[in-house]
Amino acid sequence: MNDNLDTSRNKSPRYIVVEGPIGVGKTSLARRLAESFNSDLILEQPDENPFLEQFYSNRRSSALPTQLFFLFQRARQIEEIRQSDMFSPVRIADFLLEKDRLFAELNLDSNELNLYQQIYETLNINPPSPDLVIYLQAPSAVLMQRVANRGLGYEKLMDQSYLERLGEAYARFFYEYDEAPLLIVNAAVIDPIHRETDYQELLQAIHRMKYGRHFFNPAVETIA
């Protein structure tokens, strides 16, 4: 069992992960939550990946180096978390290491995936368990529009079919996910970054999370 950042479920969460497909707004939400919780912020750094632009222009030829760069980057970030003071304030991250294989399965062929898995196992990362995972979901058309709005050069080469397959892969992953309390957020119809009422409602839902799987919509919140 991973235990570095585990804490009693009767207390406020100390390690929160915001996840979801490209363009859904996970990094923006993680930044805002870090302000609210006065917490450390751990973000993916896609701009550091020298293979990413090549990947979006030709996914097949650049998938493996792109994937391995991200794997090593995330492993390094997680090691930094594990070596830091476990009694420090809340940590907010915009990635869950386990989703790395989701991208690997989507983009690598069978031989590449086998090599990736061998490297993954050799790293023996053993990530800490979050106290809460916030999964943002939205249709591919919404994701595509948001990607276009942020205007990153390499993302202009992305097509909607890739985002659709990615969204489906995320849905399958979180359908079976039970490693931490999970808050599933319909991010298509709320804007917690620019609408204060949306953010405050979401923040209240986060504070109420203790266990299980919850679904958050602007007007309806249910428990499964």
C-alpha positions in Angstrom: 0.0 0.0 0.0 1.3 3.5 -0.8 1.5 5.5 2.4 3.8 8.5 2.1 1.0 11.1 1.7 -1.9 9.1 3.1 -3.9 10.8 5.8 -7.1 10.0 7.7 -10.2 10.3 5.5 -11.7 12.3 8.4 -9.3 15.1 7.8 -9.0 17.5 4.9 -7.1 16.0 1.9 -3.4 16.7 1.8 -2.6 15.3 -1.7 -5.1 16.2 -4.4 -4.7 15.3 -8.0 -6.7 16.9 -10.9 -6.9 14.8 -14.0 -8.6 14.7 -17.3 -7.9 14.8 -21.1 -6.0 17.5 -23.0 -7.8 20.8 -22.9 -10.2 20.0 -20.1 -8.7 22.6 -17.8 -6.9 20.5 -15.2 -3.8 22.7 -14.9 -5.9 25.9 -14.5 -8.0 24.3 -11.8 -4.9 22.9 -10.1 -3.4 26.4 -10.0 -6.6 27.9 -8.5 -7.0 25.1 -5.9 -3.3 25.6 -4.9 -4.2 29.2 -4.1 -7.3 28.2 -2.1 -5.4 25.6 -0.1 -2.2 27.6 0.1 -0.5 24.5 -1.1 2.5 23.3 -3.1 1.8 22.9 -6.8 3.2 20.0 -8.9 2.5 20.4 -12.6 3.3 18.5 -15.7 5.8 20.3 -17.9 4.9 19.5 -21.5 7.0 22.4 -22.9 10.1 20.6 -21.6 9.4 17.6 -23.9 11.5 18.1 -27.1 9.6 15.4 -28.9 6.1 16.8 -28.4 5.8 18.9 -31.5 7.1 16.0 -33.6 4.5 13.8 -32.0 1.6 16.0 -33.0 2.8 16.3 -36.5 3.5 12.5 -36.9 2.3 10.5 -33.9 3.5 7.2 -35.1 7.1 8.1 -35.6 7.6 10.1 -32.4 5.3 8.3 -29.9 7.9 6.3 -28.1 10.4 9.0 -27.3 7.6 11.4 -26.4 6.1 8.8 -24.0 9.4 7.9 -22.4 10.4 11.6 -21.8 7.1 12.1 -20.0 7.5 8.9 -18.0 11.0 10.0 -16.8 9.8 13.5 -16.0 6.9 12.2 -13.9 9.1 9.7 -12.1 11.5 12.5 -11.2 8.6 14.7 -9.9 7.1 11.9 -7.8 10.6 11.1 -6.3 10.8 14.8 -5.3 7.4 14.5 -3.6 8.5 11.4 -1.7 11.7 13.0 -0.5 10.1 16.2 0.6 8.7 16.8 4.1 5.5 14.7 4.5 4.2 17.2 7.0 4.3 20.1 4.6 1.0 21.7 3.5 -1.4 20.3 1.0 0.0 19.4 -2.4 -2.0 19.8 -5.6 -0.9 18.0 -8.8 -2.3 18.0 -12.4 -1.3 14.5 -13.2 -1.7 10.9 -11.9 1.2 8.7 -12.8 -1.1 5.7 -13.5 -2.6 7.5 -16.4 0.8 7.4 -18.1 0.1 3.9 -19.3 -3.2 5.1 -20.7 -1.3 7.3 -23.2 1.2 4.5 -23.8 -1.6 2.1 -24.8 -3.2 4.7 -27.0 0.0 5.7 -28.9 2.5 2.8 -28.9 2.6 -0.3 -31.0 2.9 -3.7 -29.3 6.7 -3.9 -29.3 7.1 -0.3 -28.1 4.5 -0.9 -25.4 6.4 -4.0 -24.2 9.6 -1.9 -24.0 7.8 0.9 -22.2 6.4 -1.6 -19.7 9.9 -3.0 -19.0 11.3 0.5 -18.4 8.3 1.4 -16.2 8.8 -1.6 -14.0 12.6 -1.0 -13.8 12.0 2.5 -12.5 10.0 1.1 -9.6 8.3 4.4 -9.0 5.7 3.4 -6.4 3.7 6.7 -6.4 2.0 7.9 -3.3 -1.8 7.5 -3.1 -3.8 10.7 -3.4 -6.3 11.6 -0.8 -8.6 12.8 -3.6 -8.6 12.6 -7.4 -10.7 15.2 -9.3 -11.5 13.9 -12.8 -12.6 16.5 -15.3 -14.5 15.3 -18.3 -15.9 17.0 -21.4 -16.8 15.9 -25.0 -14.1 16.0 -27.7 -15.7 19.0 -29.4 -15.4 21.1 -26.2 -11.9 19.9 -25.7 -11.0 20.9 -29.3 -12.4 24.4 -28.8 -10.5 24.9 -25.6 -7.3 23.6 -27.2 -7.8 26.1 -30.1 -8.5 28.9 -27.6 -5.2 28.6 -25.8 -3.3 28.8 -29.0 -0.3 26.6 -28.3 1.6 26.1 -31.6 2.2 22.4 -31.4 -1.4 21.7 -30.3 -2.7 23.2 -33.6 -1.7 20.0 -35.2 -4.0 18.0 -33.0 -7.2 16.5 -34.5 -10.5 15.9 -32.8 -10.4 12.1 -33.4 -7.4 11.9 -31.2 -9.1 13.8 -28.4 -12.2 11.6 -28.8 -10.1 8.4 -28.4 -8.3 10.0 -25.5 -11.5 11.0 -23.8 -12.8 7.4 -24.2 -9.6 6.0 -22.7 -9.9 8.3 -19.7 -13.5 7.2 -19.2 -12.5 3.5 -19.2 -9.6 4.2 -16.9 -11.7 6.0 -14.3 -14.6 3.6 -14.6 -12.4 1.1 -12.8 -10.4 3.4 -10.7 -10.7 2.8 -6.9 -7.3 3.8 -5.5 -8.6 7.0 -4.0 -11.8 9.0 -3.4 -12.9 10.2 -6.9 -14.8 13.4 -7.7 -16.1 13.2 -11.4 -16.8 16.7 -12.7 -18.8 17.6 -15.8 -16.4 20.3 -17.0 -18.3 20.9 -20.2 -20.9 23.1 -18.6 -19.1 24.8 -15.8 -16.2 27.3 -15.8 -14.6 27.2 -12.3 -11.7 29.4 -13.6 -13.7 32.4 -14.8 -17.1 32.0 -12.9 -16.7 32.4 -9.2 -20.0 30.7 -8.3 -19.0 27.6 -10.2 -15.6 27.5 -8.4 -17.1 28.0 -5.0 -19.7 25.2 -5.6 -16.9 22.9 -6.7 -14.7 23.8 -3.8 -17.5 23.0 -1.4 -17.9 19.6 -3.1 -14.2 19.0 -2.7 -14.4 19.7 1.0 -17.3 17.3 1.4 -15.4 14.5 -0.2 -14.3 11.8 2.3 -14.6 8.5 0.4 -16.3 6.8 -2.6 -17.1 8.1 -6.0 -19.1 11.4 -6.4 -20.4 13.1 -9.5 -20.5 16.9 -9.6 -22.7 18.9 -12.0 -23.7 22.6 -11.6 -27.1 21.8 -10.2 -26.9 18.1 -9.2 -24.5 16.2 -7.1 -25.0 12.5 -6.6 -23.2 9.7 -4.9 -22.6 6.2 -6.5 
